[in-house]
């Protein structure tokens, strides 16, 4: 996955990574401890996750943040673990 330039890119990036992993949003929610509905809202951009939520979701996807600008809540890149 390339650089994420704004918070609007976070949800689609999570969805793309989840789909590459071959898991459903329900399964991601189970692994991360969130509802499938909440995962869906993040993936569609209805909700933007706070940094701790994002880190939890990425851990459930066996991925990590390479850089987080916590002040602006922008993720510069996702790196597969």
Secondary structure, 3 states (H helix, E strand, C coil): CCECCCCHHHHHHHHHHHHHHCCCHHHHHHHHCCCHHHHHHHHCCCCCCCHHHHHHHHHHCCEEEEEEECCCCEEEEEEEC
